[in-house]
Amino acid sequence: MAFLGKIFSKLGLGKKDSAAPDAPAAPKTTAPVAPKVATNPVVAKAAAEPKKTVTPVPVVDVVEKLEQLAASNPQKLNWRTSIVDLLKLLDIDSSFAARKELASELSCPDEIMGDSAKMNMWLHKTVLAQIAQNGGNVPKELLD
């Protein structure tokens, strides 16, 4: 996801904050634990696998960040409705060729890619949805 990765990077998504201290490791227990007997092979396999630690994704206030960028930009850019303006605001290539590349990367349906207006609307919604799925705080009304 090269193109989408640029967008995430500009918004501060997907990076660990180097200023934040690492969370302390959970203490290891050395007390013996009685083995659990499972008769179902799926349950037995799940019980034998080590538990995975889930690290919460830090939430980035995308609206605040984009509003600050828009306020300091000499152009009047409407990032809330335009993929071109969103890309311009992030200082990313917003040319038709670049948007087609982004659409291909996000698996835009062929019938939509043939119509630039439909492709732009699809891209805008899809990019905002991807931002939201990757830790960006995007308001629901922008995702509908």
Backbone as CSV, one residue per row, in Angstrom:
resi,resn,N_x,N_y,N_z,CA_x,CA_y,CA_z,C_x,C_y,C_z
1,MET,0.824,-1.182,0.000,0.000,0.000,0.000,0.871,1.249,0.000
2,ALA,1.566,1.442,-1.067,2.526,2.536,-1.146,1.859,3.908,-1.097
3,PHE,0.860,4.135,-1.929,0.213,5.449,-1.994,-0.565,5.716,-0.714
4,LEU,-1.332,4.742,-0.273,-2.099,4.889,0.958,-1.153,5.070,2.151
5,GLY,-0.009,4.423,2.094,1.003,4.578,3.141,1.487,6.020,3.262
6,LYS,1.594,6.726,2.133,1.979,8.144,2.163,0.921,8.957,2.908
7,ILE,-0.341,8.653,2.634,-1.434,9.362,3.297,-1.377,9.114,4.804
8,PHE,-1.232,7.842,5.183,-1.152,7.489,6.605,0.024,8.204,7.267
9,SER,1.153,8.219,6.598,2.351,8.844,7.141,2.136,10.335,7.377
10,LYS,1.528,11.014,6.426,1.272,12.457,6.557,0.321,12.756,7.710
11,LEU,-0.570,11.809,8.007,-1.530,12.000,9.090,-1.027,11.473,10.434
12,GLY,0.143,10.842,10.436,0.701,10.315,11.678,0.084,8.989,12.086
13,LEU,-0.446,8.253,11.127,-1.046,6.949,11.421,-0.027,5.841,11.213
14,GLY,-0.123,4.811,12.029,0.714,3.627,11.841,2.113,3.764,12.382
15,LYS,2.422,4.867,13.053,3.741,5.038,13.645,3.621,4.994,15.152
16,LYS,4.598,4.400,15.780,4.631,4.407,17.241,5.249,5.727,17.674
17,ASP,4.668,6.355,18.645,5.173,7.614,19.163,6.457,7.336,19.931
18,SER,7.573,7.842,19.413,8.860,7.551,20.038,9.015,8.247,21.383
19,ALA,8.222,9.289,21.644,8.316,9.982,22.922,7.599,9.231,24.038
20,ALA,6.673,8.363,23.669,5.921,7.620,24.675,6.757,6.462,25.193
21,PRO,6.799,6.281,26.496,7.578,5.159,27.031,6.886,3.837,26.714
22,ASP,7.702,2.800,26.593,7.146,1.469,26.348,6.392,1.005,27.582
23,ALA,5.337,0.286,27.368,4.556,-0.263,28.477,5.394,-1.329,29.168
24,PRO,5.319,-1.398,30.474,6.105,-2.412,31.176,5.604,-3.806,30.814
25,ALA,6.543,-4.709,30.752,6.187,-6.089,30.416,5.427,-6.714,31.580
26,ALA,4.509,-7.585,31.244,3.739,-8.275,32.274,4.676,-9.217,33.029
27,PRO,4.535,-9.284,34.328,5.414,-10.172,35.091,5.150,-11.625,34.715
28,LYS,6.238,-12.376,34.660,6.108,-13.798,34.339,5.796,-14.568,35.609
29,THR,4.883,-15.511,35.489,4.551,-16.329,36.644,5.328,-17.625,36.555
30,THR,5.811,-18.058,37.679,6.565,-19.300,37.706,5.817,-20.391,38.453
31,ALA,4.642,-20.048,38.959,3.874,-21.047,39.689,3.377,-22.105,38.719
32,PRO,3.455,-23.378,39.130,2.985,-24.427,38.229,1.478,-24.325,38.009
33,VAL,1.085,-24.591,36.789,-0.325,-24.540,36.429,-0.742,-25.950,36.031
34,ALA,-1.847,-26.369,36.560,-2.338,-27.706,36.236,-2.762,-27.737,34.774
35,PRO,-2.375,-28.789,34.031,-2.746,-28.858,32.621,-4.252,-29.031,32.477
36,LYS,-4.780,-28.382,31.442,-6.207,-28.501,31.167,-6.399,-29.636,30.175
37,VAL,-7.398,-30.441,30.427,-7.686,-31.557,29.551,-8.833,-31.139,28.642
38,ALA,-8.578,-31.192,27.343,-9.613,-30.825,26.375,-9.859,-32.015,25.467
39,THR,-11.116,-32.333,25.284,-11.445,-33.462,24.421,-11.690,-33.015,22.988
40,ASN,-12.075,-31.786,22.784,-12.292,-31.245,21.449,-10.932,-30.816,20.887
41,PRO,-10.525,-31.326,19.688,-9.203,-30.982,19.157,-9.035,-29.483,18.894
42,VAL,-10.092,-28.781,18.533,-9.996,-27.348,18.287,-9.727,-26.614,19.590
43,VAL,-10.425,-27.027,20.644,-10.225,-26.418,21.951,-8.823,-26.752,22.464
44,ALA,-8.372,-27.980,22.273,-7.047,-28.384,22.721,-5.965,-27.575,22.014
45,LYS,-6.136,-27.352,20.718,-5.149,-26.576,19.958,-5.132,-25.134,20.452
46,ALA,-6.317,-24.551,20.664,-6.404,-23.170,21.129,-5.785,-23.023,22.512
47,ALA,-5.985,-24.023,23.374,-5.433,-23.969,24.720,-3.913,-24.088,24.700
48,ALA,-3.369,-24.829,23.721,-1.924,-25.039,23.640,-1.201,-23.837,23.044
49,GLU,-1.905,-23.018,22.231,-1.267,-21.872,21.596,-1.045,-20.762,22.614
50,PRO,0.073,-20.056,22.470,0.316,-18.937,23.391,-0.692,-17.813,23.122
51,LYS,-1.063,-17.131,24.200,-2.012,-16.025,24.072,-1.330,-14.855,23.373
52,LYS,-2.041,-14.221,22.453,-1.503,-13.075,21.726,-1.882,-11.801,22.468
53,THR,-0.935,-10.901,22.528,-1.177,-9.612,23.154,-1.697,-8.661,22.088
54,VAL,-2.791,-8.003,22.390,-3.363,-7.042,21.468,-2.963,-5.655,21.931
55,THR,-2.294,-4.932,21.036,-1.891,-3.571,21.347,-2.888,-2.625,20.706
56,PRO,-3.538,-1.787,21.487,-4.518,-0.875,20.904,-3.847,0.123,19.962
57,VAL,-4.548,0.457,18.880,-4.044,1.419,17.911,-4.300,2.809,18.470
58,PRO,-3.259,3.654,18.532,-3.499,5.001,19.029,-4.396,5.760,18.046
59,VAL,-5.324,6.533,18.568,-6.260,7.266,17.719,-5.674,8.634,17.391
60,VAL,-5.738,8.993,16.106,-5.261,10.285,15.640,-6.486,11.126,15.295
61,ASP,-6.549,12.345,15.801,-7.660,13.240,15.487,-7.416,13.830,14.104
62,VAL,-7.890,13.113,13.102,-7.679,13.473,11.703,-8.339,14.811,11.378
63,VAL,-9.550,15.022,11.881,-10.267,16.261,11.593,-9.469,17.459,12.089
64,GLU,-8.992,17.401,13.320,-8.215,18.512,13.867,-6.963,18.758,13.037
65,LYS,-6.259,17.688,12.696,-5.030,17.816,11.926,-5.311,18.434,10.548
66,LEU,-6.353,17.944,9.866,-6.675,18.458,8.533,-7.208,19.891,8.594
67,GLU,-7.976,20.214,9.622,-8.484,21.584,9.772,-7.328,22.556,10.006
68,GLN,-6.335,22.143,10.786,-5.159,22.992,11.004,-4.398,23.206,9.705
69,LEU,-4.227,22.139,8.933,-3.548,22.263,7.637,-4.329,23.175,6.698
70,ALA,-5.646,23.025,6.679,-6.493,23.843,5.805,-6.422,25.316,6.203
71,ALA,-6.404,25.595,7.500,-6.353,26.977,7.972,-5.050,27.661,7.575
72,SER,-3.974,26.900,7.522,-2.675,27.493,7.188,-2.369,27.427,5.692
73,ASN,-3.278,26.852,4.900,-3.065,26.738,3.458,-3.663,27.955,2.750
74,PRO,-2.925,28.568,1.817,-3.463,29.740,1.112,-4.636,29.407,0.183
75,GLN,-4.729,28.149,-0.260,-5.853,27.731,-1.096,-7.037,27.362,-0.218
76,LYS,-8.233,27.547,-0.745,-9.436,27.104,-0.028,-9.682,25.655,-0.473
77,LEU,-9.304,24.713,0.386,-9.402,23.293,0.046,-10.485,22.628,0.888
78,ASN,-11.395,21.948,0.224,-12.489,21.268,0.910,-12.177,19.766,0.996
79,TRP,-11.372,19.408,1.960,-10.946,18.019,2.129,-12.097,17.115,2.543
80,ARG,-13.168,17.676,3.095,-14.299,16.870,3.566,-15.080,16.232,2.422
81,THR,-15.011,16.799,1.222,-15.781,16.249,0.101,-14.938,15.930,-1.123
82,SER,-13.693,16.365,-1.171,-12.884,16.215,-2.377,-11.594,15.448,-2.120
83,ILE,-11.404,14.369,-2.860,-10.151,13.608,-2.742,-8.979,14.439,-3.258
84,VAL,-9.217,15.242,-4.288,-8.156,16.098,-4.829,-7.701,17.083,-3.756
85,ASP,-8.653,17.734,-3.100,-8.300,18.693,-2.055,-7.644,18.015,-0.856
86,LEU,-8.094,16.828,-0.516,-7.485,16.078,0.590,-6.022,15.786,0.278
87,LEU,-5.747,15.329,-0.931,-4.366,15.023,-1.327,-3.520,16.291,-1.384
88,LYS,-4.085,17.374,-1.924,-3.351,18.646,-1.973,-3.010,19.120,-0.564
89,LEU,-3.957,19.006,0.336,-3.753,19.439,1.716,-2.605,18.669,2.371
90,LEU,-2.477,17.403,2.006,-1.410,16.556,2.556,-0.115,16.665,1.758
91,ASP,-0.118,17.542,0.748,1.043,17.744,-0.120,1.456,16.443,-0.814
92,ILE,0.435,15.753,-1.348,0.628,14.515,-2.090,0.097,14.745,-3.500
93,ASP,0.743,14.154,-4.483,0.340,14.293,-5.883,-1.148,13.977,-6.035
94,SER,-1.904,14.942,-6.568,-3.342,14.756,-6.741,-3.736,14.663,-8.213
95,SER,-2.754,14.454,-9.079,-3.032,14.368,-10.512,-3.945,13.185,-10.802
96,PHE,-4.554,13.201,-11.977,-5.445,12.116,-12.376,-4.696,10.781,-12.368
97,ALA,-3.454,10.790,-12.863,-2.657,9.556,-12.885,-2.411,9.038,-11.464
98,ALA,-2.131,9.950,-10.536,-1.892,9.547,-9.144,-3.171,8.987,-8.523
99,ARG,-4.298,9.619,-8.822,-5.564,9.129,-8.272,-5.924,7.771,-8.869
100,LYS,-5.608,7.560,-10.140,-5.851,6.233,-10.736,-4.970,5.183,-10.066
101,GLU,-3.735,5.560,-9.764,-2.822,4.647,-9.067,-3.380,4.289,-7.690
102,LEU,-3.874,5.297,-6.971,-4.463,5.060,-5.654,-5.709,4.189,-5.782
103,ALA,-6.528,4.461,-6.789,-7.740,3.661,-7.009,-7.380,2.207,-7.299
104,SER,-6.351,1.990,-8.093,-5.907,0.617,-8.387,-5.406,-0.063,-7.126
105,GLU,-4.643,0.669,-6.329,-4.112,0.123,-5.081,-5.240,-0.305,-4.146
106,LEU,-6.349,0.440,-4.161,-7.473,0.145,-3.269,-8.521,-0.754,-3.923
107,SER,-8.195,-1.302,-5.087,-9.072,-2.242,-5.809,-10.417,-1.620,-6.186
108,CYS,-10.355,-0.449,-6.764,-11.565,0.217,-7.248,-12.162,-0.607,-8.385
109,PRO,-13.475,-0.825,-8.384,-14.104,-1.584,-9.477,-13.881,-0.904,-10.834
110,ASP,-13.682,-1.715,-11.871,-13.398,-1.197,-13.208,-14.471,-0.244,-13.712
111,GLU,-15.745,-0.559,-13.447,-16.826,0.292,-13.947,-16.795,1.677,-13.301
112,ILE,-16.233,1.802,-12.141,-16.113,3.107,-11.487,-14.870,3.831,-11.987
113,MET,-13.799,3.097,-12.238,-12.552,3.714,-12.700,-12.723,4.374,-14.064
114,GLY,-13.702,3.939,-14.841,-13.927,4.515,-16.156,-14.576,5.886,-16.113
115,ASP,-15.092,6.296,-14.975,-15.765,7.586,-14.816,-15.023,8.359,-13.726
116,SER,-14.304,9.418,-14.107,-13.442,10.106,-13.137,-14.222,10.693,-11.956
117,ALA,-15.421,11.205,-12.190,-16.212,11.763,-11.080,-16.597,10.666,-10.089
118,LYS,-17.071,9.525,-10.604,-17.436,8.410,-9.722,-16.205,7.875,-9.006
119,MET,-15.084,7.805,-9.722,-13.853,7.309,-9.118,-13.425,8.231,-7.977
120,ASN,-13.510,9.547,-8.190,-13.125,10.495,-7.147,-14.001,10.352,-5.908
121,MET,-15.304,10.209,-6.102,-16.207,10.040,-4.952,-15.909,8.732,-4.230
122,TRP,-15.698,7.654,-4.992,-15.376,6.351,-4.404,-14.055,6.442,-3.640
123,LEU,-13.065,7.088,-4.246,-11.756,7.230,-3.602,-11.860,7.993,-2.287
124,HIS,-12.599,9.083,-2.301,-12.722,9.895,-1.092,-13.303,9.076,0.050
125,LYS,-14.400,8.400,-0.207,-15.044,7.575,0.835,-14.126,6.444,1.282
126,THR,-13.477,5.795,0.329,-12.621,4.656,0.644,-11.389,5.079,1.433
127,VAL,-10.778,6.184,1.043,-9.598,6.668,1.763,-9.975,7.050,3.193
128,LEU,-11.091,7.754,3.369,-11.519,8.111,4.728,-11.824,6.861,5.551
129,ALA,-12.429,5.855,4.925,-12.710,4.598,5.635,-11.404,3.906,6.035
130,GLN,-10.418,3.907,5.149,-9.120,3.300,5.460,-8.432,4.058,6.605
131,ILE,-8.535,5.380,6.568,-7.955,6.191,7.646,-8.610,5.814,8.973
132,ALA,-9.939,5.686,8.969,-10.667,5.328,10.189,-10.274,3.939,10.682
133,GLN,-10.091,2.998,9.758,-9.733,1.631,10.144,-8.313,1.531,10.688
134,ASN,-7.510,2.539,10.421,-6.112,2.495,10.844,-5.785,3.509,11.930
135,GLY,-6.788,3.874,12.719,-6.535,4.700,13.883,-6.891,6.164,13.731
136,GLY,-7.469,6.552,12.614,-7.882,7.934,12.436,-9.277,8.164,12.956
137,ASN,-9.460,9.205,13.721,-10.764,9.543,14.261,-11.536,10.340,13.200
138,VAL,-12.309,9.637,12.369,-13.066,10.261,11.283,-14.536,10.245,11.676
139,PRO,-15.206,11.411,11.637,-16.624,11.449,12.007,-17.485,10.556,11.114
140,LYS,-18.505,9.983,11.715,-19.396,9.062,11.012,-20.014,9.700,9.769
141,GLU,-20.366,10.987,9.846,-21.001,11.630,8.688,-20.081,11.707,7.472
142,LEU,-18.779,11.624,7.675,-17.856,11.612,6.546,-17.666,10.204,5.976
143,LEU,-18.113,9.221,6.721,-17.960,7.831,6.274,-19.209,7.288,5.601
144,ASP,-20.344,7.955,5.751,-21.609,7.467,5.166,-21.657,7.721,3.675
